[in-house]
């Protein structure tokens, strides 16, 4: 049985069309993957050659963060970056994490001109972070200060007495593992912890004195542990001026010789997503338009993160009614 010549020609045309669309589809897939990869690299600060000002955002609770340290190293080594804006919106965190962040920014400042912009809150460890640059710009209604140190722990002795549970301990010395939530705090243990808090507080105050060039009277007025608005912080010399991020960039241009009108681009750590249950629930709430619920979930996530911090804290914890 012979095959019609016209049918054979139709099949050949169909195969050519299929081959064309297969090649076109595969090429489109490659282009899409390349575009996504380029966009991700651009957000992380990789692969860009345009001269720019880098924005590094410090948001939320501050802890030790190697990814952030690596990011600052990349920014410092990039020939495309002419200056850096440290944008802060943080209530603080651990004293060790804040100290690490301060020192990483100081190392970055050895390579690039750096300015701080307080875009919301720079309290406690957030203010330690702000001190790392030579110039601080804050919004009028921002929260600044809370210069102090906190050590807190629960007292479960009353609860344990009610349920009839007692914890025994054998220790190498009386102050080992003190204070602890299972026994009343002895005067000696309280005095030992107070000495640690006082020493760290002195370190914090000396940092403020040196970086902000305050005399003893000015330091005493600023380091009461309270927070101040941006407007209040200017006469206290905790910030240099009220303004926006544009004012921070203008200082880099005026005082550090950074070329004018450069784009300000976000540089982010390689992976900084919050994968907690609260954060993911907030993302879902945002997706369905429940903005209030999403914001409440984010606040809960932040409070949960603070509650998990260990050791000495430099963190502002306002009470919510």
N, C-alpha and C positions, 0 to 999 in steps of 0.2 A: 504494500500500500504506500503510494507516494505522498509526500508532505507538500502542501501547497506553498509555492515560493513566496507569496505575500505573507503567509503566516510566519515563515522563517524570518522574513525581514522585520515583521512586527516584534518578534521575540528579541532580535538583535537590538532594535531600538530601545526596548524595555530594559535590557541588560545594561545598555550604555547609560540610560537615565538612572537606574539603580546605582551603578558605579559612581556616577557624578554626585548623587546625594549622599552616598556613603562617605566619599572623600570630603564633601562639603561639611557634613555633620561632624566628622572626626576633626577637621581643621577648626571648626567652631568650638568644639570641646577644648582643644588645645589652647585656643585664644582665650576662652573663658577662664580656664585654670591659670593661665599666665596673668590675666588681669586681676584675678582674685589674689594670686600670690604677690603681685606688685603692690596692690592696695594694702595687703597685710604687712608687707615689708615697709611700705611707706609709713604706716601708722606706728610701727615699732622703731622707725628711724633708720632702717636698713636701705641701702641702695639708692638713696636720694643724693643728687649732686647739686641741687639748687642751694645757693647761699641763703641762710635762714637764721632765725632765732629759735632756739629749742625751748619748748615749754615742758617742764617736768612737774606733774601734779602730785602733791602729797595729800591724799584724802583719807579720812577715817582714822582708825586706831593705829598707832605707830608701834611696830615690833621690829625685831631683827629681820632684814629682808635682803637676801643675797641677790635676787633678781633686780632689785632697785639699785644695789651697788654696781652690778654689772652694767645696767643701763647708764649710770653716770660715767662709768669708764668708757663706754661707747661714745657718749656725747663728748667727753673730753678729748677723745682721739679723732673725732670726725672733723675733716677739713671743711665740711659744708656749714658747720655751726660757728657763727660769729659771736653769739652771746646766749645767755641762758636766763629764763624766767622760772623761778621756783614758785609755783602757785600752790598756796597752802589753804586747806580747809580741814583742820584736824583738831580734836580736843586733847591730843597727846597720846600717851601710851606708857610703855615701860621706859625707865630711865636709861637702861642699857641700849634699847632700840633707838631712843632719841639721840643718845650720845653717838652711836654708830652712824646715824643719818647725818648728824652735824659734821662729823669728821669726813664723811664721804663728800659732802658738799664743799667743805674747805679744800679737799684735794682737787675737786672739779674746778674750784675758783683759781687754783694755781695755773690752770690751762685756759680757762675761758672766763670772761667777765660775767658775773652772776648778780642778779637782783631778786629780791623777794617781793611777791605780791600776795597779800592776805585777802583771799577771796572767800570770806566767811568767818572762819575761826582759826586762830593760832594761839592756843592756850596750852600751858604746861609744856609737854614735850613738843607740841606744835610750835610753841614760841622758841624753844631751843633750836628747832629746825630753822626758824626765821632768822635767828641770830647768825647763821652761817654766812649770810651775805653781808656786804658792806652798806646796803641801802634797803630800806623796808618801806613799801607803799601799802596802805590799807584802805579799805572802804570806810566811809564814815560810820556805818552801822556794824562793822565787823567786831568780833570779840577777840581781845588780845590780852595776854598776861597770864594770870594764875601761876605766878612764880612761886613754886613750892613743891614739896615731895610728900607722898602719902604711902603708908604701909598699913594695910587692913587685913583682918582675918576674922572668921566667924567664931563665936563663942557658943558651943553646943552643950556646955555643961548642964544647963537647966533642962534641956530636952532629954539628955541622957539620964539625968536623975529621975525624970518622970517615967521613962520606959524601963528603968532598972538596968542600964548597961554601964559598965565601968571599964575603962581602958587602962591596963597596966603597962609600964615601960621600964626597961633596964637600960640605963644610959651611961656612957663613958664619962660624962661630966654634967653638972646640973643644967647648963645652958644649951646642951645638945638638943636640937629639934625644938627650940623654943622661939617664939610662942607657938602653941598648937591649940586646936579648937576643942580638945577633949579634957583639958585640965585648966583650972584657973591660972591666969598669968601671974607669975611671981613678980615682986618688985624688981628683982635682979634682971629677969628676962625683959621686963618693960624698959628698964634703964638701958639695957644693951641694944634693944631695937631703936630706942630714942637716939642713942649715940650714932647709929648708922644713918637714921633719917637726918639728923643734924649735919652730919658730915656731907651727905649728898646735897642737902640744901645749901650748905656753904659753897659746894662746887657749882651749883646752879647760879647762885648769886654772883660768884666771882666771874662766871661766864658772862652774865649780864653786865657787870661792871666793866669788864675789859672790852666787850664787843660794842657796847653802847656809850662808853666813856662817861660813866656816871660817877659823881662824888658820893660820899657816904650818905649824906642827907637825901640825895635823889634816889639812891639805891633803896634806902629804908622806906621811902614813900611808894616805890614801885613794887617791892617784894613782900607785900603783906599777904599774898596768896589769893587776892581777889582778882576778878577780871575787869577789864576796862573796854569801853567802846573805842573804835578807831579815833574818834574825835578827842576822847580823854587821853589816849595814849600819846598823842603828839606832844603836849606840854610836858608829859612825864619822860619824854625822849625814848619811849619804847618803840615808836615808829618815826620815820622821817617826814612823811607827808601823807595827806589824804588824797586819794585819787583812784584811778582805774589801772588796768594792766597797760593801757597805752602810755600812762605816765611813767610806769616802771620801765617800759621800753625806751621812752624818751630819755630817761636817765642814762641808760646804756649808750644811747647815741651821743648824748651831750658830754658825759663824763668819761666814757670808756672808748670812744671813737668807733663804735659799731656803726656800719653804714646805715643810712636812713632808709626807711620804707621797706625793710626786709620782711618777708612773711614770717609769722609766728606759727610754728608747727609743733603739734603734740608728739612727744617721744614717750613711748610706753614700754614697760618691762615686757619680756617675751611672753609671759603668761601671768595675768593679774586678775583673773576672773574669780569672783566670790561664788563658790559652789555650795554654800550652806543651804539648808532647807529654807530658811527665811528669805535669803537672797533670791533663790530660784522661784519661790512663791511670789515674791515681789515682781519678778519679771513676768510671770503668768498674769498677775493682777494688772500690770501695765498693758499687756497684750489685749486684755478684754476691757480696758478703759476704766478700771477701778483705781484711779490715781491715789485717793486717800488711803485705801487699803494697802497699796503698794508702798506708800511713804511710811505707814505705820509698821509694816513688815521690815523695812530697811532700818528704822530706828530700833526695832527689837533685835535685829541682827547685830547692830553696832553694840547694843547693851550686852548681848550675849558674848560678844568678842571681848569686851572689857572685863566681864565677869570671869573669863578664863585666864586673864593675865596673872602671872606669878611675879613675886619679888616686889621691889620698890617701883612705885608708879609716879609718873609725872603726867597726870591726866585730870582734866576738868570733867566732873560728873554732876551736872545740874540735876536737882530733884524735880521730877515731873508729877504734878497732881492729877 
